[in-house]
Amino acid sequence: MATRRSSDIPASSTARTGTPRVAARPPQSVTPQPTRVTLTAEMRRTMIAENAYLRAERRGFAPGHETEDWLAAEAEIGALLKVSHGGSPQ
């Protein structure tokens, strides 16, 4: 990497101290802005269906608990979406 000698800097860009002038830059925001994802009804239904399936799988797919699994999955996904988006689930 090449370095510049003070003799390489034009006299107009040096201050009385002999250091080059640096243009002032406005401060940049370092805080990333959160990205909002629009959740469609189909995406929400898919999340619920997958959660209900995993519940049934943990039970060994014993019949007769389908509605219970679905309602529990709806409640869990609804609470998860409410917490992650800070509002009511869509």
OpenMM code with the backbone's topology and positions (N, CA, C; nanometers):
from openmm import Vec3, app, unit

residues = "MET ALA THR ARG ARG SER SER ASP ILE PRO ALA SER SER THR ALA ARG THR GLY THR PRO ARG VAL ALA ALA ARG PRO PRO GLN SER VAL THR PRO GLN PRO THR ARG VAL THR LEU THR ALA GLU MET ARG ARG THR MET ILE ALA GLU ASN ALA TYR LEU ARG ALA GLU ARG ARG GLY PHE ALA PRO GLY HIS GLU THR GLU ASP TRP LEU ALA ALA GLU ALA GLU ILE GLY ALA LEU LEU LYS VAL SER HIS GLY GLY SER PRO GLN".split()
positions = [
    Vec3(0.0857, -0.1166, 0.0000),
    Vec3(0.0000, 0.0000, 0.0000),
    Vec3(0.0906, 0.1232, 0.0000),
    Vec3(0.0621, 0.2151, -0.0859),
    Vec3(0.1421, 0.3370, -0.0964),
    Vec3(0.0893, 0.4411, 0.0001),
    Vec3(0.1796, 0.5153, 0.0608),
    Vec3(0.1398, 0.6245, 0.1490),
    Vec3(0.1779, 0.7557, 0.0839),
    Vec3(0.1020, 0.8561, 0.1143),
    Vec3(0.1284, 0.9882, 0.0562),
    Vec3(0.2202, 1.0672, 0.1475),
    Vec3(0.3116, 1.1348, 0.0872),
    Vec3(0.3977, 1.2244, 0.1624),
    Vec3(0.3301, 1.3604, 0.1714),
    Vec3(0.3629, 1.4346, 0.2728),
    Vec3(0.3014, 1.5666, 0.2879),
    Vec3(0.3338, 1.6560, 0.1692),
    Vec3(0.4441, 1.6290, 0.1031),
    Vec3(0.4784, 1.7103, -0.0143),
    Vec3(0.3893, 1.6773, -0.1339),
    Vec3(0.3180, 1.5608, -0.1301),
    Vec3(0.2278, 1.5219, -0.2378),
    Vec3(0.0914, 1.5890, -0.2258),
    Vec3(0.0603, 1.6475, -0.1105),
    Vec3(-0.0690, 1.7092, -0.0872),
    Vec3(-0.0597, 1.8555, -0.1280),
    Vec3(-0.1518, 1.9019, -0.2141),
    Vec3(-0.1480, 2.0420, -0.2544),
    Vec3(-0.1613, 2.1341, -0.1332),
    Vec3(-0.0958, 2.2473, -0.1386),
    Vec3(-0.0937, 2.3416, -0.0262),
    Vec3(-0.2324, 2.3916, 0.0096),
    Vec3(-0.3241, 2.3995, -0.0868),
    Vec3(-0.4583, 2.4514, -0.0596),
    Vec3(-0.5394, 2.3589, 0.0299),
    Vec3(-0.5028, 2.2317, 0.0379),
    Vec3(-0.5821, 2.1391, 0.1187),
    Vec3(-0.5232, 2.1158, 0.2562),
    Vec3(-0.4179, 2.1860, 0.2896),
    Vec3(-0.3602, 2.1694, 0.4230),
    Vec3(-0.3933, 2.2893, 0.5097),
    Vec3(-0.4139, 2.2622, 0.6343),
    Vec3(-0.4419, 2.3700, 0.7299),
    Vec3(-0.3087, 2.4270, 0.7777),
    Vec3(-0.3158, 2.5218, 0.8652),
    Vec3(-0.1932, 2.5826, 0.9178),
    Vec3(-0.1068, 2.4812, 0.9914),
    Vec3(-0.1710, 2.3772, 1.0433),
    Vec3(-0.0959, 2.2756, 1.1175),
    Vec3(-0.0262, 2.1778, 1.0252),
    Vec3(-0.0554, 2.1831, 0.8964),
    Vec3(0.0073, 2.0924, 0.8016),
    Vec3(-0.0701, 1.9628, 0.7812),
    Vec3(-0.1867, 1.9507, 0.8456),
    Vec3(-0.2666, 1.8297, 0.8263),
    Vec3(-0.3709, 1.8541, 0.7185),
    Vec3(-0.4016, 1.7534, 0.6391),
    Vec3(-0.5009, 1.7706, 0.5329),
    Vec3(-0.6389, 1.8006, 0.5910),
    Vec3(-0.7162, 1.8785, 0.5198),
    Vec3(-0.8541, 1.9070, 0.5614),
    Vec3(-0.9424, 1.7882, 0.5270),
    Vec3(-1.0347, 1.7620, 0.6142),
    Vec3(-1.1292, 1.6528, 0.5927),
    Vec3(-1.2682, 1.7132, 0.5901),
    Vec3(-1.3442, 1.6786, 0.4869),
    Vec3(-1.4804, 1.7302, 0.4757),
    Vec3(-1.5664, 1.6686, 0.5862),
    Vec3(-1.6482, 1.7515, 0.6483),
    Vec3(-1.7380, 1.7027, 0.7532),
    Vec3(-1.8478, 1.6192, 0.6903),
    Vec3(-1.8753, 1.5051, 0.7505),
    Vec3(-1.9815, 1.4164, 0.7018),
    Vec3(-2.0936, 1.4145, 0.8044),
    Vec3(-2.2164, 1.4107, 0.7571),
    Vec3(-2.3263, 1.3998, 0.8529),
    Vec3(-2.3227, 1.2624, 0.9195),
    Vec3(-2.3613, 1.2529, 1.0461),
    Vec3(-2.3595, 1.1227, 1.1138),
    Vec3(-2.4558, 1.0259, 1.0460),
    Vec3(-2.4114, 0.9033, 1.0337),
    Vec3(-2.4958, 0.8000, 0.9748),
    Vec3(-2.5639, 0.7218, 1.0855),
    Vec3(-2.6853, 0.6810, 1.0583),
    Vec3(-2.7593, 0.6020, 1.1555),
    Vec3(-2.6994, 0.4628, 1.1621),
    Vec3(-2.6667, 0.4182, 1.2812),
    Vec3(-2.6110, 0.2850, 1.2980),
    Vec3(-2.7163, 0.1854, 1.3457),
    Vec3(-2.8336, 0.2333, 1.3761),
    Vec3(-2.9410, 0.1457, 1.4209),
    Vec3(-3.0149, 0.0917, 1.2996),
    Vec3(-3.0122, -0.0421, 1.2780),
    Vec3(-3.0843, -0.0968, 1.1630),
    Vec3(-3.2350, -0.0855, 1.1849),
    Vec3(-3.3050, -0.0548, 1.0806),
    Vec3(-3.4497, -0.0442, 1.0878),
    Vec3(-3.5106, -0.1839, 1.0706),
    Vec3(-3.6083, -0.2213, 1.1539),
    Vec3(-3.6688, -0.3547, 1.1407),
    Vec3(-3.7463, -0.3664, 1.0100),
    Vec3(-3.7431, -0.4847, 0.9554),
    Vec3(-3.8164, -0.5090, 0.8316),
    Vec3(-3.9504, -0.5709, 0.8659),
    Vec3(-4.0538, -0.5152, 0.8099),
    Vec3(-4.1881, -0.5691, 0.8324),
    Vec3(-4.2204, -0.6673, 0.7217),
    Vec3(-4.2664, -0.7845, 0.7603),
    Vec3(-4.3076, -0.8859, 0.6645),
    Vec3(-4.4586, -0.8959, 0.6732),
    Vec3(-4.5224, -0.8880, 0.5599),
    Vec3(-4.6674, -0.9008, 0.5572),
    Vec3(-4.7027, -1.0486, 0.5603),
    Vec3(-4.7772, -1.0865, 0.6614),
    Vec3(-4.8174, -1.2253, 0.6784),
    Vec3(-4.9535, -1.2456, 0.6128),
    Vec3(-4.9572, -1.3320, 0.5144),
    Vec3(-5.0848, -1.3592, 0.4471),
    Vec3(-5.1634, -1.4626, 0.5275),
    Vec3(-5.2901, -1.4717, 0.4980),
    Vec3(-5.3752, -1.5704, 0.5656),
    Vec3(-5.3264, -1.7121, 0.5349),
    Vec3(-5.2792, -1.7338, 0.4132),
    Vec3(-5.2286, -1.8666, 0.3755),
    Vec3(-5.1011, -1.9010, 0.4525),
    Vec3(-5.0138, -1.8040, 0.4728),
    Vec3(-4.8913, -1.8278, 0.5497),
    Vec3(-4.9257, -1.8624, 0.6951),
    Vec3(-5.0203, -1.7902, 0.7516),
    Vec3(-5.0618, -1.8160, 0.8898),
    Vec3(-5.1240, -1.9547, 0.9016),
    Vec3(-5.2091, -1.9915, 0.8056),
    Vec3(-5.2725, -2.1233, 0.8069),
    Vec3(-5.1681, -2.2341, 0.7953),
    Vec3(-5.0673, -2.2136, 0.7123),
    Vec3(-4.9607, -2.3128, 0.6962),
    Vec3(-4.8830, -2.3296, 0.8259),
    Vec3(-4.8560, -2.2199, 0.8945),
    Vec3(-4.7852, -2.2275, 1.0228),
    Vec3(-4.8670, -2.3066, 1.1249),
    Vec3(-4.9957, -2.2825, 1.1269),
    Vec3(-5.0842, -2.3530, 1.2206),
    Vec3(-5.0888, -2.5016, 1.1854),
    Vec3(-5.1026, -2.5327, 1.0565),
    Vec3(-5.1100, -2.6726, 1.0133),
    Vec3(-4.9823, -2.7474, 1.0498),
    Vec3(-4.8666, -2.6857, 1.0296),
    Vec3(-4.7403, -2.7511, 1.0641),
    Vec3(-4.7289, -2.7730, 1.2136),
    Vec3(-4.7715, -2.6754, 1.2916),
    Vec3(-4.7674, -2.6882, 1.4365),
    Vec3(-4.8612, -2.7992, 1.4828),
    Vec3(-4.9811, -2.8058, 1.4255),
    Vec3(-5.0769, -2.9104, 1.4621),
    Vec3(-5.0228, -3.0486, 1.4248),
    Vec3(-4.9575, -3.0582, 1.3104),
    Vec3(-4.8982, -3.1859, 1.2678),
    Vec3(-4.7909, -3.2299, 1.3671),
    Vec3(-4.7056, -3.1376, 1.4078),
    Vec3(-4.5999, -3.1732, 1.5030),
    Vec3(-4.6571, -3.2163, 1.6371),
    Vec3(-4.7672, -3.1539, 1.6785),
    Vec3(-4.8339, -3.1963, 1.8018),
    Vec3(-4.8861, -3.3393, 1.7891),
    Vec3(-4.9490, -3.3680, 1.6752),
    Vec3(-5.0017, -3.5033, 1.6511),
    Vec3(-4.8870, -3.6043, 1.6454),
    Vec3(-4.7786, -3.5661, 1.5833),
    Vec3(-4.6626, -3.6555, 1.5726),
    Vec3(-4.6078, -3.6892, 1.7114),
    Vec3(-4.6001, -3.5901, 1.8001),
    Vec3(-4.5511, -3.6150, 1.9365),
    Vec3(-4.6408, -3.7118, 2.0119),
    Vec3(-4.7697, -3.7133, 1.9771),
    Vec3(-4.8648, -3.8048, 2.0410),
    Vec3(-4.8670, -3.9413, 1.9737),
    Vec3(-4.7901, -3.9578, 1.8667),
    Vec3(-4.7919, -4.0850, 1.7940),
    Vec3(-4.9109, -4.0961, 1.7007),
    Vec3(-4.9688, -3.9853, 1.6603),
    Vec3(-5.0836, -3.9772, 1.5683),
    Vec3(-5.2055, -4.0538, 1.6193),
    Vec3(-5.2225, -4.0553, 1.7526),
    Vec3(-5.3414, -4.1197, 1.8089),
    Vec3(-5.4648, -4.0436, 1.7604),
    Vec3(-5.5659, -4.1145, 1.7071),
    Vec3(-5.6839, -4.0465, 1.6526),
    Vec3(-5.7707, -3.9836, 1.7610),
    Vec3(-5.8510, -3.8858, 1.7176),
    Vec3(-5.9483, -3.8242, 1.8058),
    Vec3(-5.9034, -3.6918, 1.8677),
    Vec3(-5.7841, -3.6453, 1.8355),
    Vec3(-5.7341, -3.5216, 1.8951),
    Vec3(-5.7052, -3.4133, 1.7906),
    Vec3(-5.7581, -3.4309, 1.6708),
    Vec3(-5.7273, -3.3397, 1.5605),
    Vec3(-5.7712, -3.1961, 1.5906),
    Vec3(-5.8954, -3.1807, 1.6394),
    Vec3(-5.9476, -3.0475, 1.6692),
    Vec3(-5.8692, -2.9841, 1.7847),
    Vec3(-5.8399, -3.0638, 1.8850),
    Vec3(-5.7620, -3.0152, 1.9985),
    Vec3(-5.6234, -2.9680, 1.9521),
    Vec3(-5.5584, -3.0459, 1.8658),
    Vec3(-5.4271, -3.0079, 1.8129),
    Vec3(-5.4358, -2.8778, 1.7338),
    Vec3(-5.5388, -2.8667, 1.6502),
    Vec3(-5.5537, -2.7469, 1.5664),
    Vec3(-5.5756, -2.6214, 1.6527),
    Vec3(-5.6651, -2.6325, 1.7517),
    Vec3(-5.6941, -2.5165, 1.8368),
    Vec3(-5.5729, -2.4755, 1.9207),
    Vec3(-5.4990, -2.5742, 1.9697),
    Vec3(-5.3780, -2.5430, 2.0469),
    Vec3(-5.2733, -2.4779, 1.9560),
    Vec3(-5.2624, -2.5260, 1.8332),
    Vec3(-5.1673, -2.4687, 1.7377),
    Vec3(-5.2079, -2.3259, 1.7021),
    Vec3(-5.3372, -2.3016, 1.6836),
    Vec3(-5.3854, -2.1657, 1.6548),
    Vec3(-5.3494, -2.0702, 1.7680),
    Vec3(-5.3699, -2.1150, 1.8904),
    Vec3(-5.3395, -2.0303, 2.0062),
    Vec3(-5.1899, -2.0025, 2.0155),
    Vec3(-5.1075, -2.1042, 1.9931),
    Vec3(-4.9628, -2.0865, 2.0033),
    Vec3(-4.9096, -1.9942, 1.8935),
    Vec3(-4.9540, -2.0145, 1.7705),
    Vec3(-4.9085, -1.9304, 1.6592),
    Vec3(-4.9604, -1.7877, 1.6771),
    Vec3(-5.0845, -1.7731, 1.7212),
    Vec3(-5.1400, -1.6401, 1.7454),
    Vec3(-5.0600, -1.5644, 1.8496),
    Vec3(-5.0229, -1.6318, 1.9577),
    Vec3(-4.9434, -1.5678, 2.0631),
    Vec3(-4.8035, -1.5345, 2.0119),
    Vec3(-4.7451, -1.6236, 1.9337),
    Vec3(-4.6126, -1.5996, 1.8779),
    Vec3(-4.6136, -1.4784, 1.7850),
    Vec3(-4.7133, -1.4687, 1.7003),
    Vec3(-4.7228, -1.3550, 1.6075),
    Vec3(-4.7506, -1.2245, 1.6817),
    Vec3(-4.8296, -1.2321, 1.7861),
    Vec3(-4.8601, -1.1120, 1.8648),
    Vec3(-4.7343, -1.0588, 1.9326),
    Vec3(-4.6530, -1.1478, 1.9869),
    Vec3(-4.5295, -1.1080, 2.0546),
    Vec3(-4.4286, -1.0555, 1.9546),
    Vec3(-4.4093, -1.1252, 1.8414),
    Vec3(-4.3051, -1.0865, 1.7472),
    Vec3(-4.3379, -0.9600, 1.6716),
    Vec3(-4.4650, -0.9263, 1.6555),
    Vec3(-4.5028, -0.8052, 1.5821),
    Vec3(-4.5561, -0.6952, 1.6726),
    Vec3(-4.5675, -0.7232, 1.8004),
    Vec3(-4.6097, -0.6222, 1.8939),
    Vec3(-4.7534, -0.5775, 1.8766),
    Vec3(-4.8323, -0.6566, 1.8129),
    Vec3(-4.9718, -0.6206, 1.7916),
    Vec3(-5.0572, -0.7436, 1.7834),
    Vec3(-5.1766, -0.7262, 1.7341),
    Vec3(-5.2664, -0.8402, 1.7240),
    Vec3(-5.2334, -0.9224, 1.6009),
    Vec3(-5.2488, -1.0554, 1.6079),
    Vec3(-5.2212, -1.1404, 1.4934),
    Vec3(-5.3177, -1.1114, 1.3803),
    Vec3(-5.2708, -1.1311, 1.2610),
    Vec3(-5.3552, -1.1008, 1.1434),
    Vec3(-5.4409, -1.2200, 1.1092),
] * unit.nanometer
topology = app.Topology()
chain = topology.addChain("A")
for resn in residues:
    res = topology.addResidue(resn, chain)
    for name in ("N", "CA", "C"):
        topology.addAtom(name, app.Element.getBySymbol(name[0]), res)
